[in-house]
């Protein structure tokens, strides 16, 4: 739909420093994003500004410098580590005569490459269409006139209006499909809740090691790579924990600074797994110099999706990369755990992490020996339906002696 110069992999990266910390981006993370998208970095143009310039985002002198670099390196793509307006993108493409992508477009491109499941592809397409709808004008300047002439008399739409209408229709269709996906996920969550199977969701900054940790705990083979957004589609696995029984573990998409709002909205169905979890394992890359900032960014995204109320424990990962660090559990009290130190890559600290999970998830569970009379058959049936019965014996008088393990709330519901 968009008539643009053909894209390529040879890329010039543009990074501008701003005094305003709200607009500041990280250059090393930007380079990782470009590498994850498959771009070959041929040059990095840096600069300083107090505020973006309306026409090119950068000043005219810096724009000429970028153009000279594009020509010198025969680059086919210019990547900006900032959010550009549709007009700025259009002006830059005319000046540079190559494709221009801002930070949001780059992240969307990575997501488009990573999506594997039907749901993931729908979510990425929805985000892309929303992003594209504001940028349609660039390719259709030669068609911005009413259709007319013999055989061309139609509804009186410009080509641009037609495409905007088609995009709106497609967005509506995808949104309806994602509503069905959300309903299916709700059914799955209700089934797990009914069976009293707690859910633990792994969250964290992208490339913190969530999928490696997930594989260690589950014995699964989720795709792992040293790149941003290696995991896009959520993966759920059932594991058995000692003294606790079955637990559902969910691996989720990584977060990043200034995650595009369209992506947050599009992935809301997936991110609901985080909001509905009983516990969050916030995986942190201990080796990353931006560790504290990354923790803040993840908590900010969790707050925006309503996941900040879910109990959370920090999992400091990659202790193998730092000398003198051993697996351990940090306590505030006997039952209040704040951090667990592990190395998912080498499998260190997995026993400590399992102990922490049992402690944290077991706080709401009670184990009781109940004696039910024959007329209490409905209560007995409800306990079996909740999968709470550990063992059962019947005495000579026909009473049921049940050893049960279930959440305190569910037990109170049955006897009130």
Secondary structure, DSSP 8 states (H G I E B T S, - for coil): --------SEEEEEEEEESSGGG---HHHHHHHHHHHT-EEEEEEEEEESS-BTTTBS-HHHHHHHHHHHHHHT-SEEEESS---HHHHHHHHHHHSSEEE-HHHHHHHHHHHH--SHHHHHHHHHHHHHHHHTTGGGG-GGG-S---STT---S---HHHHHHHHHHHHHHHHHHHHHHHHHHHHHHHHHHHHTT-EEEEEEEBTTSSHHHHHHHHH-------SSTT---S-EEEEEEETTTEEEEEEE---B-TT--HHHHHHTHHHHHHHHT-SEEEEEEETT-TTHHHHHHHHHHHHHHTT-TTS-EEEEEE-GGGSTT---EEEESSSS-EEEEE-BTTTTBTHHHHHHHHHHHHHTTEEEEEEEE-GGGHHHHHHHHHTT-EEEEEE-TT--EEEEEEEEHHHHHHHT-
